[in-house]
Amino acid sequence: MNTILRKSMLSVAGLAFATGVAAGPVTAHAAPVHEAKPVAVVHTADKPDTGKLIPHGTQGTQSRIALNDEQTANAKAIIAATKKNGLPERAAVISIATSLQESKLENLGHLGDANDHDSLGLFQQRPSSGWGTPEQITDPEYSTTAFLKGLKQVDGWQDMPLTDAAQTVQVSAYPDAYAQWEQQAADLVAQHWNS
């Protein structure tokens, strides 16, 4: 460092020291100044706890499909209906996994010869089995509420493996099939519960 620059710096430091001494007792009792370090504050909505979403861990091989906008909107409608019914995130996971198995989150109308009896909507509910009218069953909020009403009647559903809870409501010919959608359902609930 060159001599002129060093003398200038020492002069500034000396002036600062002298000014502090000259100020005397007034500044001597001032609160110490601590250098503040910048802190990054990120405000995000809390995501549901994975332990609440999948309390038993997933069972078996997991399946996953890419969702289009309509399927994503249906997943969000299931979440909204679950919240409206005052049920926790786990109920939304069970509902979405059930819909993924039954319809791939598509609000299906009558499929002609490919139809399973008179099954309709996100949950493939049947008017002839008392789930509601075709118009009601193809309304995502109504069909989710109907599924949740059945789920609430299952003693201990909160503590059951997903496939057992779903099967008790749905009475499917393939009772173990719901389990394969648990991880994707949990991911959807985690992503959209607070959105």
N, C-alpha and C positions, 0 to 999 in steps of 0.2 A: 504494500500500500504506500502511496507516495506521502511525503512528509506534510504537505499542505492539507491533504485530505484528513490525515490523522489528527493534526492540530485542530482542524475545524470540528471534528467529531468530539475531541476532548473538550473543546470550548463549550459546545452545546451541552455536553454531559455536566460540566462544571456549573454552567448557568442553571441547569435544571436542579442540581443539588443545592446551590446557593439559594435559589428561589424557595425551595422547600424548607430550608433552615430559617430563612428570613420570615417565612410565614408563621413560624413558631407554633405555639400550643394549639392554635385553632385547628390546624390540619393534623396535629399529633393525635387528636382524639377521634379523628374521622374513622369510619368503618373501613377495614381493609378492602381493597379492591381485588377481586379474583377475576382472573381472565376467563371469560365465558367461551366455551367451545360450542360451535354450531351443532345442533342436534336435528337430525332429519325426523320429522314427524309425518307418519303416513296414516291417514284415517281410512280404514277399510271396514266394511261391515264384517262382523265376526262370522266365520264359516262354521257350520255345525261340526261338532266333535266327531271324528271318525268312529270313536268308541260307541257313540250313540247311533250312528248310521248303520254300522255293521258290528253289533255287539258280540256275535259268535264267530266272526271271521266268515269268509266266503266258503261255500261248500262246492267242491267239484270244480271242473273246468269252467271258466267264465267265458261267456260269449259277449260280443260287442258289435254294434252296427253303427254306421255313420247315419246321423239324423239330418233330415232336411228341415226347412223352416217350419213346416206344418207339424212335424213330429216334435220338434223343440217346443213349439207353442202348446202342444198337447201335454208335454211334460210340465210346463209352467202352469197350465190349467189344473193339473192334478195337484201340484204343490199349493196353488192358491186355494183350492177346495179343501185340502188337508188343513191348512192354516185357518180357513173360515170355520171349519168344524172343531177347531181348538185342539187338534191332535199334534203330537210331536213329529219331528223329522223322520223318525223310524217308520211311522205310518205312511209317509210319502214314499220312502224307499220301497216298502212292501207294495204299495199301489203302483208305482212306476214299473217295478220288476214284473208285476202281474200283467200290466198292460204291454210291456215289451214281449212277454211270452204270448199273450193272447192275440195281439194285433200289430206288434212292432210299433206301438204308439200311433197307429193310424186309426182314425175314426171311421171304421168300416160300416158301410151300408149292407144291404142284402147282396150276397155274392152269387146268387143263382145256385147252380148245381154244386158249386164249391162251398156253399154255406154249410156250416155245422148246425143243422136244424134251423132255428130262427135266430141264431146268435148275431148280435149287432154291437157296434161301437168299440170303444177303447178296450173294454173288458170282456167283449163277446158275451154280453149278458142277453138272456132270452126273455122276450115278453111272455111267452107261454109258461115260464117258470116264476113269473111274478116280479120281475125286476123293474117293470114299468112299460110304458108304451114305446113303440119304435122311435118316436120323436124324443121322448125323455132319455132313452138309452143312448141315443146318438148326441146328446148334449154332454160335453165333457164334465161340466160341474155336477150335473145330476148323476151321471154314471159313477163319478168318483165318490160322491156323497153316498150313493147306494152301496158301493163296495165298502166304504168306511163304516157304514152302519152295520154291515155284516161282520166286519173285522172287530168292531167294538163288542160284538156279542160273543167273541171267542175268548174264553177265560184264559188269561195269561199271554195274550198275543204278543205283548211287549217283550216277553222273555223267550219266545219260541224262535227256532230257526225260521228264516223267511219262508221257505218252501212249505213248512207245516202250517204257518198262519195263512198264507195265500190259498193253499189247498183246502183248508177248512171252510173258507168262504166260497171258493170257486167250484169245488167238487169236480176236478178235472180228471180226465182219463189218463193224464200224464202228470201225476202229482209231484214228481221230483223236478220237472222241467223249469219251475220258477227260479230255482237256486242259481241257474247259470247267468241270470241277469242282475244279480245283487250288486256287483261292483259298478256296473254302468249306472244302475239306478242310484246308488249312493253318490257317484260322481255328479250326476245331474242335480241331485238335491243339494249337495255341497255348493255347486256352482250357482244355482238359481234360488235357493231358499231366501236369501236376503236381497234379491235383485228386484 
